[in-house]
């Protein structure tokens, strides 16, 4: 099961510092594997370019059995505007273990 946790538009001033002239929205989801009773996260980044929308996704499944820990991590990700490309590294530090990579570009 996938539950929407929150979404943000990255601040225009931060984007301009990086030379980016288009809006970027990042959405955060809590993943629940009811069968295994584990939780994970999914992050979806949408770049609204003049030629169309580019989507990038990262799924980190079965990170923990502790739902509160996943929600703390999601809050940290949202507060710090974490994107799919860096989510895996941050989650590895947060949980102290190596994770499989699954970034999908679209």
C-alpha positions as CSV (number, residue, x, y, z in Angstrom):
1,X,0.0,0.0,0.0
2,X,1.2,3.5,-0.8
3,X,0.2,6.5,1.2
4,X,0.9,10.2,0.3
5,X,3.0,11.8,3.0
6,X,3.6,15.3,1.5
7,X,4.9,17.3,-1.4
8,X,6.9,20.5,-1.9
9,X,8.0,22.8,-4.7
10,X,11.7,23.4,-4.4
11,X,12.3,27.1,-3.7
12,X,12.8,29.2,-6.8
13,X,15.9,30.9,-5.3
14,X,17.6,27.5,-4.8
15,X,16.8,26.5,-8.3
16,X,18.1,29.8,-9.8
17,X,21.4,29.3,-7.8
18,X,21.8,26.1,-9.7
19,X,20.9,27.6,-13.1
20,X,17.5,25.9,-13.2
21,X,14.8,28.0,-14.7
22,X,11.8,25.6,-14.4
23,X,9.7,24.5,-11.4
24,X,10.4,21.2,-9.6
25,X,8.0,19.4,-7.3
26,X,8.9,16.5,-5.1
27,X,6.3,14.1,-3.6
28,X,6.9,11.7,-0.7
29,X,5.1,8.5,-0.1
30,X,5.1,5.9,2.7
31,X,5.1,2.3,1.4
32,X,3.6,-0.5,3.5
33,X,4.1,-4.2,2.8
34,X,1.2,-5.6,4.7
35,X,2.3,-9.2,4.2
36,X,5.8,-8.7,5.6
37,X,4.7,-5.8,7.9
38,X,7.5,-3.6,6.7
39,X,7.7,0.0,5.6
40,X,9.6,2.0,3.0
41,X,9.5,5.2,1.0
42,X,9.0,6.4,-2.5
43,X,10.1,9.8,-3.8
44,X,8.8,11.2,-7.1
45,X,10.5,14.3,-8.6
46,X,8.7,16.2,-11.4
47,X,10.5,18.8,-13.5
48,X,8.1,21.0,-15.4
49,X,10.2,21.9,-18.4
50,X,8.9,23.8,-21.5
51,X,9.2,20.7,-23.6
52,X,7.2,18.5,-21.1
53,X,7.4,17.0,-17.7
54,X,10.4,14.9,-16.7
55,X,9.7,12.4,-13.9
56,X,12.3,10.6,-11.7
57,X,11.3,8.0,-9.0
58,X,13.1,6.2,-6.2
59,X,11.6,3.4,-4.2
60,X,13.2,2.1,-1.1
61,X,11.2,-0.9,0.0
62,X,11.1,-2.8,3.3
63,X,13.5,-0.4,5.1
64,X,12.1,-1.0,8.6
65,X,9.3,-2.6,10.6
66,X,9.1,0.6,12.7
67,X,6.5,2.9,11.0
68,X,7.4,5.8,13.3
69,X,11.0,5.7,12.1
70,X,9.9,5.8,8.4
71,X,7.7,8.8,9.2
72,X,10.6,10.6,10.8
73,X,12.7,9.9,7.8
74,X,10.0,11.1,5.4
75,X,9.7,14.3,7.5
76,X,13.5,14.8,7.3
77,X,13.4,14.2,3.5
78,X,10.5,16.7,3.0
79,X,12.1,19.4,5.3
80,X,15.4,19.1,3.4
81,X,13.9,18.8,-0.1
82,X,15.6,15.4,-0.7
83,X,15.3,14.2,-4.3
84,X,15.4,10.6,-5.6
85,X,19.0,10.7,-6.7
86,X,20.2,11.3,-3.1
87,X,17.5,9.4,-1.2
88,X,19.3,6.1,-1.1
89,X,22.5,7.4,0.3
90,X,20.7,9.4,3.0
91,X,18.5,6.3,3.9
92,X,21.7,4.2,4.2
93,X,23.1,6.7,6.7
94,X,19.8,6.8,8.5
95,X,19.4,3.0,8.8
96,X,23.1,2.1,8.9
97,X,22.9,-0.4,6.0
98,X,23.5,-0.6,2.3
99,X,20.4,-0.5,0.1
100,X,19.7,-1.6,-3.5
101,X,19.4,1.2,-6.0
102,X,16.2,1.6,-8.1
103,X,16.1,5.1,-9.5
104,X,13.7,5.3,-12.5
105,X,13.9,8.1,-15.0
106,X,11.0,8.9,-17.2
